[in-house]
Amino acid sequence: MVLYDFTAKLGTGDEQSLAAYRGQALLIVNVASKCGFTPQYKGLQALHAEYAPRGFSVLAFPCDQFGRQEPGSDQEIASFCDRSFGVTFPLFAKIEVNGPSAHPLYVWLKQQKGGLLGSSIKWNFTKFLVDKAGLVRARFAPTAKPETLSQDVVALL
């Protein structure tokens, strides 16, 4: 199985095949609007803007499982991201990343690259770097600032 076998709902409600990102390097991130790490949106947007012309995209998946830090609707989340950070990368519909209702994409991502808590996601802004073939190449902790990932992104482009 590779990334392109999955679909996910965008924040607009439209179903999106991840095959649409075939041939791109991706940084997949579970995000939240009311988290201490929320300012990372700025760095994520900077990475996306700098490397999108070379075949890179950030894919953001809002999640409310950690401290209820993503309480808004998909529309409220999109509005916040646009207003506060000028986000232009895809924002998907709110999902769960752990537990029995975890989105299948996140079940797969965690199987590919475990973290300190094994297969669980520790907190908001856990990042998975996926290569152009749809394979997970790295996992980064929530504390890893997007600005520090440029070298890893460039290596996949």
LOLUMDREN-60449 format. One record per residue (C-alpha): residue in one letter; x, y, z. Coordinates in steps of 0.2 Angstrom, whole numbers, plus 5000, padded with zeros to 4 digits. Each point is the difference from the previous one (the first is absolute). Last residue first. Example, Ala and Ser with C-alpha at 12.3 -4.5 7.8 and 13.67 -1.06 7.14 Angstrom:
<'s', <5068, 4995, 5036>>
<'a', <4994, 4983, 5003>>
This chain:
<'l', <5063, 5085, 4976>>
<'l', <5003, 4987, 5015>>
<'a', <5016, 5007, 5006>>
<'v', <4993, 5017, 4999>>
<'v', <4986, 4995, 5013>>
<'d', <5013, 4993, 5013>>
<'q', <5011, 5016, 4998>>
<'s', <4985, 5011, 5002>>
<'l', <4994, 4992, 5016>>
<'t', <5008, 5012, 5013>>
<'e', <4987, 5014, 4995>>
<'p', <4986, 4988, 5004>>
<'k', <5004, 5000, 5018>>
<'a', <5002, 4982, 5008>>
<'t', <4992, 5001, 5017>>
<'p', <4985, 4991, 4993>>
<'a', <5011, 4985, 4997>>
<'f', <5006, 4996, 4982>>
<'r', <4997, 4984, 4990>>
<'a', <5011, 4996, 4985>>
<'r', <4999, 4991, 4983>>
<'v', <4982, 4995, 4998>>
<'l', <4998, 4993, 4982>>
<'g', <4988, 5008, 4987>>
<'a', <5013, 4999, 4986>>
<'k', <5004, 5018, 5001>>
<'d', <5005, 4999, 5018>>
<'v', <4990, 5002, 5016>>
<'l', <5005, 5009, 5015>>
<'f', <4989, 4997, 5015>>
<'k', <4998, 5014, 5013>>
<'t', <4993, 5000, 5017>>
<'f', <4992, 5018, 5002>>
<'n', <4987, 4995, 5014>>
<'w', <5005, 4987, 5013>>
<'k', <5008, 4983, 5003>>
<'i', <4993, 4991, 4985>>
<'s', <5000, 4981, 5005>>
<'s', <5009, 4986, 4991>>
<'g', <5014, 4999, 5012>>
<'l', <4999, 5014, 5013>>
<'l', <5017, 5007, 4995>>
<'g', <4996, 4999, 4982>>
<'g', <4995, 4986, 4987>>
<'k', <5002, 5003, 4982>>
<'q', <4991, 4989, 4987>>
<'q', <4987, 4993, 5011>>
<'k', <4997, 5018, 5007>>
<'l', <4997, 5006, 4982>>
<'w', <4988, 4986, 4996>>
<'v', <4989, 5003, 5015>>
<'y', <5001, 5018, 4996>>
<'l', <4993, 4997, 4982>>
<'p', <4987, 4989, 5007>>
<'h', <4993, 5014, 5011>>
<'a', <5000, 4996, 5018>>
<'s', <4983, 4995, 5007>>
<'p', <5006, 4985, 5010>>
<'g', <5014, 5011, 5009>>
<'n', <5012, 5013, 4993>>
<'v', <5000, 5012, 4985>>
<'e', <4983, 5006, 5001>>
<'i', <4994, 5011, 4986>>
<'k', <4995, 5018, 4996>>
<'a', <4997, 5003, 4982>>
<'f', <5016, 5004, 4989>>
<'l', <5009, 5016, 4998>>
<'p', <5010, 5000, 4984>>
<'f', <5015, 5013, 4999>>
<'t', <4996, 5019, 4998>>
<'v', <5001, 5005, 5018>>
<'g', <5000, 5019, 5002>>
<'f', <5005, 4998, 5018>>
<'s', <4987, 5008, 5011>>
<'r', <4986, 5004, 4988>>
<'d', <5002, 4985, 4989>>
<'c', <5003, 4988, 5014>>
<'f', <4986, 5007, 5011>>
<'s', <4988, 4999, 4985>>
<'a', <5004, 4982, 4996>>
<'i', <4998, 4995, 5018>>
<'e', <4983, 5009, 5001>>
<'q', <4994, 4991, 4984>>
<'d', <5006, 4983, 5006>>
<'s', <4990, 5004, 5017>>
<'g', <5010, 5005, 5015>>
<'p', <5005, 4991, 5015>>
<'e', <5019, 4997, 4995>>
<'q', <5009, 5000, 5017>>
<'r', <4989, 4988, 5009>>
<'g', <5015, 4995, 5010>>
<'f', <5007, 4988, 4987>>
<'q', <4986, 4991, 4990>>
<'d', <4993, 5015, 4991>>
<'c', <5009, 4997, 4983>>
<'p', <5002, 5011, 4985>>
<'f', <5009, 4991, 4985>>
<'a', <5012, 5011, 4991>>
<'l', <5008, 4994, 4983>>
<'v', <5017, 5010, 4996>>
<'s', <5005, 4999, 4982>>
<'f', <5015, 4998, 4990>>
<'g', <5004, 4998, 4981>>
<'r', <5013, 5013, 4996>>
<'p', <4988, 5015, 4999>>
<'a', <4993, 4995, 5017>>
<'y', <5017, 5002, 5008>>
<'e', <5000, 5017, 5006>>
<'a', <4982, 5003, 5003>>
<'h', <4997, 4983, 5009>>
<'l', <5015, 5003, 5011>>
<'a', <4995, 5018, 5005>>
<'q', <4982, 4993, 5003>>
<'l', <5006, 4987, 5012>>
<'g', <5011, 5013, 5008>>
<'k', <4985, 5011, 5004>>
<'y', <4989, 4986, 5005>>
<'q', <5013, 4996, 5013>>
<'p', <4992, 5014, 5010>>
<'t', <4987, 4987, 5005>>
<'f', <5013, 4991, 5011>>
<'g', <4994, 5006, 5016>>
<'c', <4983, 4994, 4994>>
<'k', <4983, 5009, 4997>>
<'s', <4999, 4997, 4981>>
<'a', <5005, 4982, 4998>>
<'v', <5009, 4990, 4988>>
<'n', <5004, 4982, 4995>>
<'v', <5014, 5002, 4987>>
<'i', <5004, 4991, 4983>>
<'l', <5016, 5007, 4992>>
<'l', <4999, 4995, 4981>>
<'a', <5013, 4997, 4986>>
<'q', <4990, 5000, 4984>>
<'g', <4999, 4987, 4986>>
<'r', <4982, 4995, 5004>>
<'y', <4991, 5013, 5010>>
<'a', <4983, 4997, 4991>>
<'a', <5003, 4982, 5005>>
<'l', <4994, 5007, 5017>>
<'s', <4983, 4998, 4994>>
<'q', <4990, 5015, 5007>>
<'e', <4982, 4999, 5006>>
<'d', <4992, 5017, 5000>>
<'g', <4993, 5007, 5017>>
<'t', <5009, 5017, 4998>>
<'g', <5012, 4995, 5014>>
<'l', <5006, 4986, 4988>>
<'k', <4994, 4982, 5003>>
<'a', <5013, 4987, 4999>>
<'t', <5005, 4986, 4987>>
<'f', <5013, 4987, 5001>>
<'d', <5009, 4989, 4988>>
<'y', <5012, 5014, 4995>>
<'l', <5009, 4999, 5016>>
<'v', <5007, 4983, 4996>>
<'m', <4994, 4982, 5004>>
